[in-house]
Amino acid sequence: MEHNAALNAIQLAVAPVFMLTAIATLIGALANRLARIIDRARDIEERLDAGTIRNESSSYAELDRLKMRGLVVNASLALLTVAATLIGATVLTLFVGETSSPRTEVLVPWGFIGGVVCFILALLCFLTETLLAAHTLKFARRLRGK
C-alpha cells in the first residue's frame, strides 16, 4: 500500500466519524433521561409501598407514562446503537476499500444511508419522549382547580 493511498483512505474515513460524535452525544443525553425516568419511577413505587401517596390512581397513571417513556428511550438507544454500528462499518469499509479491494465501495452508501435512517428514527423517538414528558406536566392546573 502506498503512502498516498493510506492518507487518502484516512481522509475518506474521517468524515463519517463526525456523525459518530453526534450519535455518542445523543446516547449520553438519552442515558441521562432514562436514569431520571427510572429514578422517578422508583420514587413513586417506594411511596406507594410506604402508603404515603395521596392519589394512588394518579401515581399509577404516572408510572404507566414513565414506562412508556422508558420504552421510547430504549428504542431510541437501540436505533442509535445500530446507527453507530452502521456508520462504523462504513468507516471501516471506506478504509479497507481505499487501501485494498475496490469491490467494497458498493457497501458504503448502504451502510451510511442505513446509519442516517436509524439516526433520524432515533431523533423521532427522542422527540416523542420529550413530548410525552411535557404532556405529563401540570402547568397551573392545580391553581385553576382542574
Summary of the structure (lengths in Angstrom):
residues: 146
radius of gyration: 22.3
end to end distance: 72.6
largest distance: 75.6
contacts: 407
relative contact order: 0.14
helix: 88%
strand: 0%
